[in-house]
């Protein structure tokens, strides 16, 4: 081999597709069933420290005890704890679909003190502030599948 | 711990956006050769090899199956470790543990990332809880935009302060031959860079880099034989957060950053970190993390970080230099990034950091890693035992 090595570097495309299916388990499973069937949000309560676990789960990570069946129905109302408006193109990692821009995401603290991250209906960042009161808007029953997106978004109901 | 251990060799690649000229194994090999050269050892001297990367970013889940020729692990013990952003630090700790156990005298640690071969944000989003919040995940950008918003709201910090620290990082990177982004930035350049999600701008965020790093770690007896300038690994610690389903970097209560640094200071009799530590290489995927975390590492009082930025306290020539290498916002080959903190801190302790050697004499260096596996890793390196 005396010929000069090529300067061309080859790159091999690997268009990987790997489908998965995840079990929700009894606790998160009950949460998603209630969300789907009755548009209700549930948490369960640690028997030791008394905090609400949201999402509901089997064990309190802080107390190392089994949480069990002490279920609490949560309000669908809360306040915007913090927010941002995403303007950068991003894909939904579960589906690969491009999200419609711009979209606001917010941490919403429900009346019982637990928080979740979700969309806001309002897309104009000038109209969004921390402390705004918001309420969940659910998809209609026939469109709900038992997943977080059964909540369409949170709608502003009142300023701070 | 049974045996005291030292870093006796460090190596890293030149970090770039793309490296189509080498494959993953060849990239690792560059860092391995550099570390062995630095230690003036050969693979014959290595008793075990620990390696890691963030496998989701290359889509290659058992990279150690391919890597033995590049990292020299053929017929030797060792393991692969993946812990997200902390991978490089976790791999380093595993090497420290191997040597400290007394079972191995000389251990090679290797970490890399080849981000030109996958989609990092898609990979990172897939570490979110699949049923609870993966669908809304916005990768590291969303997480650090939240840190920035919280810090601004809580302390009265202005966007200029983030820009000051970003310019400081760039000054370090421009003097660091291995750094990826060397931009000669001004405050205006940072303030005018593209908004990603308020208050996060493009230049506030780390780049997607390709690169590798390696360490040679030895037990006390072997370390003294190998080099005149061993860097002693005085202590290392890992602290977990609660499950990522409830995870929020701005939630009240002690964070893993606070706990890990508090523990390592307590165990080593450090009561005034910014006085007793001479240089820190911290893991800041966004400059907002650096601003908000000075207080979480107990370097300064709560809310004082942006005042430090104004005064230049953490500049290379400052009273308490932080990230003279340019840090993660300049160079982020993810799996290797946390190991680069240790490599750079070791160079500072040895006095071998060249143009980015800090003005303050270095006897003690502190490094951190944060992120993946929802934990913080902290290490303390010293010049003498």
Boltz contact constraints between the chains, C-beta under 6 A:
constraints:
  - contact:
      token1: [A, 9]
      token2: [B, 20]
      max_distance: 6.0
  - contact:
      token1: [A, 9]
      token2: [B, 21]
      max_distance: 6.0
  - contact:
      token1: [A, 11]
      token2: [B, 20]
      max_distance: 6.0
  - contact:
      token1: [A, 16]
      token2: [B, 59]
      max_distance: 6.0
  - contact:
      token1: [A, 22]
      token2: [B, 130]
      max_distance: 6.0
  - contact:
      token1: [A, 22]
      token2: [B, 131]
      max_distance: 6.0
  - contact:
      token1: [A, 24]
      token2: [B, 131]
      max_distance: 6.0
  - contact:
      token1: [A, 55]
      token2: [B, 132]
      max_distance: 6.0
  - contact:
      token1: [A, 55]
      token2: [B, 245]
      max_distance: 6.0
  - contact:
      token1: [A, 61]
      token2: [B, 242]
      max_distance: 6.0
  - contact:
      token1: [A, 61]
      token2: [B, 243]
      max_distance: 6.0
  - contact:
      token1: [A, 82]
      token2: [B, 146]
      max_distance: 6.0
  - contact:
      token1: [A, 82]
      token2: [B, 149]
      max_distance: 6.0
  - contact:
      token1: [A, 84]
      token2: [B, 145]
      max_distance: 6.0
  - contact:
      token1: [A, 84]
      token2: [B, 197]
      max_distance: 6.0
  - contact:
      token1: [A, 84]
      token2: [B, 198]
      max_distance: 6.0
  - contact:
      token1: [A, 86]
      token2: [B, 138]
      max_distance: 6.0
  - contact:
      token1: [A, 86]
      token2: [B, 197]
      max_distance: 6.0
  - contact:
      token1: [A, 88]
      token2: [B, 196]
      max_distance: 6.0
  - contact:
      token1: [A, 91]
      token2: [B, 122]
      max_distance: 6.0
  - contact:
      token1: [A, 92]
      token2: [B, 135]
      max_distance: 6.0
  - contact:
      token1: [A, 93]
      token2: [B, 122]
      max_distance: 6.0
  - contact:
      token1: [A, 93]
      token2: [B, 125]
      max_distance: 6.0
  - contact:
      token1: [A, 93]
      token2: [B, 126]
      max_distance: 6.0
  - contact:
      token1: [A, 93]
      token2: [B, 134]
      max_distance: 6.0
  - contact:
      token1: [A, 94]
      token2: [B, 134]
      max_distance: 6.0
  - contact:
      token1: [A, 94]
      token2: [B, 135]
      max_distance: 6.0
  - contact:
      token1: [A, 105]
      token2: [B, 136]
      max_distance: 6.0
  - contact:
      token1: [A, 117]
      token2: [B, 133]
      max_distance: 6.0
  - contact:
      token1: [A, 117]
      token2: [B, 136]
      max_distance: 6.0
